[in-house]
Amino acid sequence: MREWRGGADPLDNGTAATEMDRDDSLPGGDNNFEFAFNSSNFSDRVLRIEVMAETLGAGAGAGIGWGGHRKRRRNDGSKEEGEGTRLGLPGYGRFPSSFHSIYLYSSELVSSCEPDTEECAEYENQDEEDDPMLEESTPITDQTGVCGDDSESNDPLSLDSPCILRVNSIYISSAILAAKSPFFYKLFSNGMKESDQRHATLRINASEEAALMELLSFMYSGKLSTTCPTLLLDVLMAADKFEVVSCMHHCTQLLKSLPMTTESALLYLDLPFSVSMASAVQPLTDAAKGHLASSYKDITKLQDVMMGLPLAGIEAILSSNDLQAASEDAIYEFVLKWARAQYPVLEERREILSSRLIRHIRFAHMTCRKLRKVLTCNDLDHELASKLVTEALFFKAEALHRQRAFSADESSHKRFTERAYKYRPLKVVEFDRPHPQCIVYLDLKREECANLFPSGRVYSQAFHLGGQGFFLSAHCNLDQQSLFHCFGLFLGMQEKGSISFTVDYEFAARTKPSGEFVSKYKGYYTFTGGKAVGYRNLFATPWTSFMAEDSLFFINGTLHLRAELTIKQSQSPSLH
C-alpha cells in the first residue's frame, strides 16, 4: 500500500513528543493531534481515496466562477441529499455528489493496516434501485492511471466508471475523525457491520482532492495550510458535507479576512442553500451582503452597472437601509426594469418578483400616486399587489409613534424602515371640494436639520395638486438683514409646461408645550413652472436658538412641518 504523506511523519525522527512539550501555542492546545496525522502508530483504520477524472456526473451544470471555481447551485442541495440517502449510510444525505462512493473493506490484517485485496463489500448509488446495493468485487489495486478493465469484472461501477487517475491511502484515527465530525461518528459507529472492517474508500473527483486532504489535516491540527480563496471555498464545501463545523468557522474567518471584491462577494452568496444557511457561514454571507450594499449604495449613479448583477447581488443591495435613491418610487421602478431585462418571460418574472424581490420594496414609503400604479402593474400578482398597497396605506395613516414601533419591529423584515432617500417622504391628504386642496406633512429629524448648516437644503418627494407637481424644500439660510443663519421653508412647482396656478398656502409647525400645529406663515402666489415661494426665516429666530436643546420646535427629536395648499384659480397657458 502506498502511504499518502502531505509532509514528513513527525514521529519518524523521534522528536515530536519533546516539541509538543515545549510548544504550548499549537492550535487546539491539548486537542492538537497533528503528530498523529497519517501515522500508522496512532491510527486504527486506512482511508483509500480514489481520485477520478472529472465527469459530467458530479459537476453537471456547474458553472465556472471566480478563478475557475466550480459554482454549486442552491438547488443542488436537495438533489444531493436525495441521492445520498439511497446509499444506506448514516449521515450520507449530506455527502457531496462529487464524492461518488464509499467502500467498506474487511481485513484480517488489522495490525498491519493493509487492505484486503480478495474481498470487499461495496455500496453504490444505482439510480434504478431504491435500496443500497451490496456486492462482492475485486477492488482496483493499481495505484495510478487506472481506467479499469471491466470486461470480466463484477463491479457494478466498472461498466460506466470514469478513469481513476490515482489512488492515495492514508492512515486515520476513527476516534479523532469521529470527535470532529458527526458524519464520521455515524459512519464508524454504524456503517461497518463487522468489527474487523478497518478500510474505507472514498471516490472523489480530482477537483475535490486538495480540499479533502486539507480538511482531513485540519481535523488533526486545527489549521489549514492555504489562504487561496478558491481552495478555502472548496474546503468550506467539504467541511459542510462532512459536518466539520469547526472547519467551517475557520474557513469563514479566513475568507472574511481576505480583501472583498464584487466577484468574491457574489461567489459567497452563490453557495448552496444548505451551506449559506449554516450559522457557521452566516458571518461570511453577511459580510458579502454588506460589501455589495456599500459598493452599490447610490442606485441613481450606479443603476447601469447594477443592471448586470445577478439576483443574489440585487437582493443584497435592496435589503440595505442605507441604499441611496431619490425615493422608494425610484427603487421600485429600478426593480421592475431589472426584472424585465433579466426575466423576459412574464410568468418567470412574476415568480421572481413575488418570491424574491418584492419583500425588499418599502411600499409604506412610496407615494400614493405610485401605489395606484402598483395596483395595475401586470408584472405583479394582483392579489399580492393589493395586499401590499393596503398595508402601506394603513401604515401611512398611523400616528408617528406607531410608525416608529412598526419600523423597529424585527418581525416586519424592514418593510416599514425608511431608507436614506434623497427626497424626504411626505404624508399627503387631498380634497376635491369646494376647491382642490391638499395638506402635506413633512417630518425632519434633528440630525437632518443639523446637517443643513451652514448652507444645505433638503427636498421632499413630489406631490400633486390640480394635475401639477409640487415639492417642499427646507434650507439653512443666511439672513440678509441680521446676518445670522436661520431655518427656511419653501414651496416649489415642478417645471412642466407653462400652466400658471394661483395657490393659497400656509406653513405651520408643531410647537411645545401643546404639541399642536401653529401657523407660521401664509400667503398666495401665482406659480409657473420652476418657480418657488417661501420664507427664509420661518421661525423668526437664529439657527442656534432653533437647534438648541430647549428648542420649542423639536418634539422627541423631530421637527413636524405642515403645508396647506388650495387652488383658487387656474389659468390658460401664460405668455411669459
Summary of the structure (lengths in Angstrom):
residues: 576
radius of gyration: 34.1
end to end distance: 97.6
largest distance: 106.7
contacts: 1752
relative contact order: 0.07
helix: 37%
strand: 23%
